[in-house]
Amino acid sequence: MPKVKIKRKSTVTDMTAMCDVAFLLLTFFILTATARQPEALEVETPSSTVTFKLPDTDISTLTVGQDKVFFGVVGYDVRVNTLERMGKQYNINFTDEEKKRFSLIENFGVPVASLKQFIALENSERMKIKQPGIPSDSGANNELKQWILQSRYATKELHNVDLRFSIKGDSNEEYPTIRKVIDILQDQEINKFSLITSLEGVN
Protein backbone atom coordinates (compact mmCIF):
# COMPACT_ATOMS: atom_id res chain seq x y z
CA MET A 1 0.00 0.00 0.00
CA PRO A 2 1.50 3.34 -1.01
CA LYS A 3 2.50 5.76 1.75
CA VAL A 4 0.21 8.72 2.11
CA LYS A 5 2.04 11.98 1.67
CA ILE A 6 1.07 14.74 4.07
CA LYS A 7 1.05 18.12 2.53
CA ARG A 8 3.60 20.37 4.21
CA LYS A 9 2.59 23.84 5.21
CA SER A 10 5.01 26.70 5.73
CA THR A 11 5.30 27.85 9.35
CA VAL A 12 5.01 31.53 10.14
CA THR A 13 6.43 32.82 13.45
CA ASP A 14 4.97 36.01 14.81
CA MET A 15 7.92 38.09 16.09
CA THR A 16 5.81 40.95 17.40
CA ALA A 17 6.01 39.80 21.02
CA MET A 18 9.78 39.25 20.76
CA CYS A 19 10.29 42.76 19.37
CA ASP A 20 8.19 44.22 22.18
CA VAL A 21 10.28 42.42 24.80
CA ALA A 22 13.55 43.53 23.15
CA PHE A 23 12.51 47.18 23.10
CA LEU A 24 11.24 47.00 26.68
CA LEU A 25 14.60 45.62 27.83
CA LEU A 26 16.47 48.25 25.82
CA THR A 27 14.35 51.03 27.30
CA PHE A 28 14.89 49.65 30.81
CA PHE A 29 18.68 49.57 30.47
CA ILE A 30 18.80 53.08 28.99
CA LEU A 31 16.68 54.55 31.78
CA THR A 32 18.45 52.77 34.63
CA ALA A 33 22.02 53.17 33.41
CA THR A 34 24.14 55.89 35.00
CA ALA A 35 26.69 57.78 32.97
CA ARG A 36 30.28 57.39 34.11
CA GLN A 37 31.34 60.58 35.84
CA PRO A 38 34.56 62.19 34.56
CA GLU A 39 37.44 62.00 36.98
CA ALA A 40 38.51 65.15 38.79
CA LEU A 41 42.15 64.30 38.09
CA GLU A 42 43.21 62.34 35.02
CA VAL A 43 46.18 60.09 35.74
CA GLU A 44 48.19 57.71 33.58
CA THR A 45 48.45 54.56 35.67
CA PRO A 46 51.49 52.30 35.39
CA SER A 47 51.06 49.09 33.42
CA SER A 48 50.90 45.62 34.94
CA THR A 49 50.08 42.05 33.89
CA VAL A 50 48.16 41.36 37.10
CA THR A 51 44.39 41.08 36.67
CA PHE A 52 42.38 41.59 39.84
CA LYS A 53 38.93 43.16 39.77
CA LEU A 54 38.26 45.71 42.48
CA PRO A 55 34.99 45.30 44.40
CA ASP A 56 32.03 47.48 43.44
CA THR A 57 31.10 48.38 47.01
CA ASP A 58 32.78 49.39 50.27
CA ILE A 59 35.92 50.74 48.64
CA SER A 60 37.66 54.10 48.61
CA THR A 61 40.02 55.34 45.90
CA LEU A 62 42.85 57.76 46.63
CA THR A 63 44.02 59.36 43.38
CA VAL A 64 47.54 60.80 43.40
CA GLY A 65 48.95 63.05 40.69
CA GLN A 66 50.62 66.43 40.18
CA ASP A 67 51.59 66.45 43.89
CA LYS A 68 47.88 66.39 44.77
CA VAL A 69 45.63 63.83 46.45
CA PHE A 70 41.97 63.31 45.57
CA PHE A 71 39.51 61.31 47.65
CA GLY A 72 36.55 59.20 46.57
CA VAL A 73 34.37 56.56 48.19
CA VAL A 74 31.74 54.29 46.64
CA GLY A 75 28.14 54.44 47.84
CA TYR A 76 25.70 57.34 48.16
CA ASP A 77 24.86 56.49 51.77
CA VAL A 78 28.53 56.22 52.76
CA ARG A 79 29.31 59.58 51.17
CA VAL A 80 26.48 61.33 53.02
CA ASN A 81 27.42 59.73 56.36
CA THR A 82 31.08 60.63 55.84
CA LEU A 83 30.15 64.24 55.02
CA GLU A 84 28.05 64.48 58.18
CA ARG A 85 30.95 63.18 60.25
CA MET A 86 33.38 65.63 58.64
CA GLY A 87 30.91 68.43 59.34
CA LYS A 88 30.92 67.55 63.03
CA GLN A 89 34.70 67.28 63.00
CA TYR A 90 35.17 70.76 61.50
CA ASN A 91 32.00 72.43 62.89
CA ILE A 92 30.35 72.85 59.48
CA ASN A 93 26.61 72.37 59.01
CA PHE A 94 25.61 70.88 55.66
CA THR A 95 22.02 71.16 54.45
CA ASP A 96 20.03 68.21 53.12
CA GLU A 97 20.40 69.60 49.60
CA GLU A 98 24.19 69.84 50.00
CA LYS A 99 24.31 66.26 51.27
CA LYS A 100 22.28 65.09 48.29
CA ARG A 101 24.55 66.91 45.84
CA PHE A 102 27.68 65.60 47.58
CA SER A 103 26.41 62.01 47.33
CA LEU A 104 26.70 62.31 43.53
CA ILE A 105 30.35 63.43 43.59
CA GLU A 106 32.56 60.40 43.01
CA ASN A 107 35.91 62.04 43.79
CA PHE A 108 37.19 65.49 44.70
CA GLY A 109 40.26 67.36 45.86
CA VAL A 110 39.40 70.49 47.80
CA PRO A 111 39.95 71.52 51.44
CA VAL A 112 37.02 71.24 53.85
CA ALA A 113 36.82 75.04 54.09
CA SER A 114 36.01 75.24 50.36
CA LEU A 115 33.69 72.24 50.31
CA LYS A 116 30.40 74.16 50.49
CA GLN A 117 31.32 76.32 47.50
CA PHE A 118 32.51 73.24 45.63
CA ILE A 119 29.27 71.34 46.27
CA ALA A 120 27.20 74.35 45.09
CA LEU A 121 28.83 74.21 41.63
CA GLU A 122 27.25 72.35 38.73
CA ASN A 123 29.07 69.22 37.60
CA SER A 124 30.33 70.89 34.41
CA GLU A 125 31.71 73.81 36.43
CA ARG A 126 33.45 71.49 38.89
CA MET A 127 35.38 69.86 36.05
CA LYS A 128 36.62 73.24 34.81
CA ILE A 129 38.09 74.53 38.06
CA LYS A 130 41.57 73.52 39.15
CA GLN A 131 41.18 71.63 42.41
CA PRO A 132 44.15 72.08 44.77
CA GLY A 133 43.93 68.59 46.27
CA ILE A 134 43.07 67.53 49.80
CA PRO A 135 45.55 68.79 52.42
CA SER A 136 47.64 65.85 53.56
CA ASP A 137 50.43 67.54 55.51
CA SER A 138 51.34 66.14 58.88
CA GLY A 139 49.76 67.73 61.92
CA ALA A 140 46.37 69.40 62.35
CA ASN A 141 46.11 70.22 58.63
CA ASN A 142 45.98 66.56 57.61
CA GLU A 143 42.42 66.54 56.25
CA LEU A 144 43.06 63.42 54.16
CA LYS A 145 43.60 61.48 57.37
CA GLN A 146 40.18 62.59 58.60
CA TRP A 147 38.43 61.73 55.33
CA ILE A 148 39.90 58.24 55.50
CA LEU A 149 39.02 57.83 59.17
CA GLN A 150 35.45 59.13 58.92
CA SER A 151 34.70 57.10 55.77
CA ARG A 152 35.85 53.98 57.62
CA TYR A 153 33.50 54.77 60.51
CA ALA A 154 30.64 55.43 58.07
CA THR A 155 31.14 52.14 56.20
CA LYS A 156 31.36 50.16 59.42
CA GLU A 157 28.21 51.80 60.80
CA LEU A 158 26.14 51.38 57.62
CA HIS A 159 27.39 48.09 56.16
CA ASN A 160 29.21 46.50 59.11
CA VAL A 161 32.30 45.79 56.97
CA ASP A 162 35.79 47.26 56.82
CA LEU A 163 36.33 49.82 54.08
CA ARG A 164 38.92 48.77 51.52
CA PHE A 165 41.33 51.23 49.94
CA SER A 166 42.98 51.52 46.56
CA ILE A 167 45.63 53.97 45.38
CA LYS A 168 45.50 55.26 41.83
CA GLY A 169 48.81 56.96 41.14
CA ASP A 170 50.16 58.58 38.01
CA SER A 171 53.07 56.64 36.53
CA ASN A 172 55.05 59.89 36.35
CA GLU A 173 54.26 60.94 39.92
CA GLU A 174 57.10 61.55 42.33
CA TYR A 175 57.34 58.85 44.99
CA PRO A 176 57.19 61.15 48.09
CA THR A 177 53.52 62.04 47.48
CA ILE A 178 52.50 58.40 47.17
CA ARG A 179 54.65 57.55 50.17
CA LYS A 180 52.79 60.22 52.15
CA VAL A 181 49.44 58.57 51.33
CA ILE A 182 50.77 55.15 52.29
CA ASP A 183 52.07 56.54 55.59
CA ILE A 184 48.61 57.96 56.39
CA LEU A 185 47.02 54.57 55.73
CA GLN A 186 49.60 52.71 57.79
CA ASP A 187 49.21 55.25 60.60
CA GLN A 188 45.62 53.98 60.87
CA GLU A 189 46.88 50.38 60.74
CA ILE A 190 45.70 49.91 57.15
CA ASN A 191 48.45 47.73 55.76
CA LYS A 192 46.46 46.08 53.00
CA PHE A 193 45.45 48.16 49.97
CA SER A 194 45.35 47.87 46.18
CA LEU A 195 47.38 49.73 43.57
CA ILE A 196 45.37 50.46 40.43
CA THR A 197 47.24 49.77 37.18
CA SER A 198 46.39 49.48 33.51
CA LEU A 199 46.52 46.03 31.92
CA GLU A 200 49.70 45.33 30.02
CA GLY A 201 49.56 43.08 26.97
CA VAL A 202 51.11 39.67 27.51
CA ASN A 203 53.16 38.25 24.62
C-alpha positions as CSV (number, residue, x, y, z in Angstrom):
1,M,0.0,0.0,0.0
2,P,1.5,3.3,-1.0
3,K,2.5,5.8,1.7
4,V,0.2,8.7,2.1
5,K,2.0,12.0,1.7
6,I,1.1,14.7,4.1
7,K,1.0,18.1,2.5
8,R,3.6,20.4,4.2
9,K,2.6,23.8,5.2
10,S,5.0,26.7,5.7
11,T,5.3,27.9,9.3
12,V,5.0,31.5,10.1
13,T,6.4,32.8,13.4
14,D,5.0,36.0,14.8
15,M,7.9,38.1,16.1
16,T,5.8,40.9,17.4
17,A,6.0,39.8,21.0
18,M,9.8,39.2,20.8
19,C,10.3,42.8,19.4
20,D,8.2,44.2,22.2
21,V,10.3,42.4,24.8
22,A,13.6,43.5,23.2
23,F,12.5,47.2,23.1
24,L,11.2,47.0,26.7
25,L,14.6,45.6,27.8
26,L,16.5,48.2,25.8
27,T,14.3,51.0,27.3
28,F,14.9,49.7,30.8
29,F,18.7,49.6,30.5
30,I,18.8,53.1,29.0
31,L,16.7,54.6,31.8
32,T,18.5,52.8,34.6
33,A,22.0,53.2,33.4
34,T,24.1,55.9,35.0
35,A,26.7,57.8,33.0
36,R,30.3,57.4,34.1
37,Q,31.3,60.6,35.8
38,P,34.6,62.2,34.6
39,E,37.4,62.0,37.0
40,A,38.5,65.1,38.8
41,L,42.2,64.3,38.1
42,E,43.2,62.3,35.0
43,V,46.2,60.1,35.7
44,E,48.2,57.7,33.6
45,T,48.4,54.6,35.7
46,P,51.5,52.3,35.4
47,S,51.1,49.1,33.4
48,S,50.9,45.6,34.9
49,T,50.1,42.1,33.9
50,V,48.2,41.4,37.1
51,T,44.4,41.1,36.7
52,F,42.4,41.6,39.8
53,K,38.9,43.2,39.8
54,L,38.3,45.7,42.5
55,P,35.0,45.3,44.4
56,D,32.0,47.5,43.4
57,T,31.1,48.4,47.0
58,D,32.8,49.4,50.3
59,I,35.9,50.7,48.6
60,S,37.7,54.1,48.6
61,T,40.0,55.3,45.9
62,L,42.9,57.8,46.6
63,T,44.0,59.4,43.4
64,V,47.5,60.8,43.4
65,G,49.0,63.1,40.7
66,Q,50.6,66.4,40.2
67,D,51.6,66.4,43.9
68,K,47.9,66.4,44.8
69,V,45.6,63.8,46.5
70,F,42.0,63.3,45.6
71,F,39.5,61.3,47.7
72,G,36.6,59.2,46.6
73,V,34.4,56.6,48.2
74,V,31.7,54.3,46.6
75,G,28.1,54.4,47.8
76,Y,25.7,57.3,48.2
77,D,24.9,56.5,51.8
78,V,28.5,56.2,52.8
79,R,29.3,59.6,51.2
80,V,26.5,61.3,53.0
81,N,27.4,59.7,56.4
82,T,31.1,60.6,55.8
83,L,30.1,64.2,55.0
84,E,28.0,64.5,58.2
85,R,30.9,63.2,60.3
86,M,33.4,65.6,58.6
87,G,30.9,68.4,59.3
88,K,30.9,67.6,63.0
89,Q,34.7,67.3,63.0
90,Y,35.2,70.8,61.5
91,N,32.0,72.4,62.9
92,I,30.3,72.9,59.5
93,N,26.6,72.4,59.0
94,F,25.6,70.9,55.7
95,T,22.0,71.2,54.4
96,D,20.0,68.2,53.1
97,E,20.4,69.6,49.6
98,E,24.2,69.8,50.0
99,K,24.3,66.3,51.3
100,K,22.3,65.1,48.3
101,R,24.6,66.9,45.8
102,F,27.7,65.6,47.6
103,S,26.4,62.0,47.3
104,L,26.7,62.3,43.5
105,I,30.4,63.4,43.6
106,E,32.6,60.4,43.0
107,N,35.9,62.0,43.8
108,F,37.2,65.5,44.7
109,G,40.3,67.4,45.9
110,V,39.4,70.5,47.8
111,P,39.9,71.5,51.4
112,V,37.0,71.2,53.8
113,A,36.8,75.0,54.1
114,S,36.0,75.2,50.4
115,L,33.7,72.2,50.3
116,K,30.4,74.2,50.5
117,Q,31.3,76.3,47.5
118,F,32.5,73.2,45.6
119,I,29.3,71.3,46.3
120,A,27.2,74.3,45.1
121,L,28.8,74.2,41.6
122,E,27.2,72.3,38.7
123,N,29.1,69.2,37.6
124,S,30.3,70.9,34.4
125,E,31.7,73.8,36.4
126,R,33.5,71.5,38.9
127,M,35.4,69.9,36.1
128,K,36.6,73.2,34.8
129,I,38.1,74.5,38.1
130,K,41.6,73.5,39.1
131,Q,41.2,71.6,42.4
132,P,44.1,72.1,44.8
133,G,43.9,68.6,46.3
134,I,43.1,67.5,49.8
135,P,45.6,68.8,52.4
136,S,47.6,65.9,53.6
137,D,50.4,67.5,55.5
138,S,51.3,66.1,58.9
139,G,49.8,67.7,61.9
140,A,46.4,69.4,62.4
141,N,46.1,70.2,58.6
142,N,46.0,66.6,57.6
143,E,42.4,66.5,56.2
144,L,43.1,63.4,54.2
145,K,43.6,61.5,57.4
146,Q,40.2,62.6,58.6
147,W,38.4,61.7,55.3
148,I,39.9,58.2,55.5
149,L,39.0,57.8,59.2
150,Q,35.5,59.1,58.9
151,S,34.7,57.1,55.8
152,R,35.9,54.0,57.6
153,Y,33.5,54.8,60.5
154,A,30.6,55.4,58.1
155,T,31.1,52.1,56.2
156,K,31.4,50.2,59.4
157,E,28.2,51.8,60.8
158,L,26.1,51.4,57.6
159,H,27.4,48.1,56.2
160,N,29.2,46.5,59.1
161,V,32.3,45.8,57.0
162,D,35.8,47.3,56.8
163,L,36.3,49.8,54.1
164,R,38.9,48.8,51.5
165,F,41.3,51.2,49.9
166,S,43.0,51.5,46.6
167,I,45.6,54.0,45.4
168,K,45.5,55.3,41.8
169,G,48.8,57.0,41.1
170,D,50.2,58.6,38.0
171,S,53.1,56.6,36.5
172,N,55.0,59.9,36.3
173,E,54.3,60.9,39.9
174,E,57.1,61.6,42.3
175,Y,57.3,58.8,45.0
176,P,57.2,61.2,48.1
177,T,53.5,62.0,47.5
178,I,52.5,58.4,47.2
179,R,54.6,57.5,50.2
180,K,52.8,60.2,52.2
181,V,49.4,58.6,51.3
182,I,50.8,55.1,52.3
183,D,52.1,56.5,55.6
184,I,48.6,58.0,56.4
185,L,47.0,54.6,55.7
186,Q,49.6,52.7,57.8
187,D,49.2,55.3,60.6
188,Q,45.6,54.0,60.9
189,E,46.9,50.4,60.7
190,I,45.7,49.9,57.2
191,N,48.4,47.7,55.8
192,K,46.5,46.1,53.0
193,F,45.4,48.2,50.0
194,S,45.3,47.9,46.2
195,L,47.4,49.7,43.6
196,I,45.4,50.5,40.4
197,T,47.2,49.8,37.2
198,S,46.4,49.5,33.5
199,L,46.5,46.0,31.9
200,E,49.7,45.3,30.0
201,G,49.6,43.1,27.0
202,V,51.1,39.7,27.5
203,N,53.2,38.3,24.6
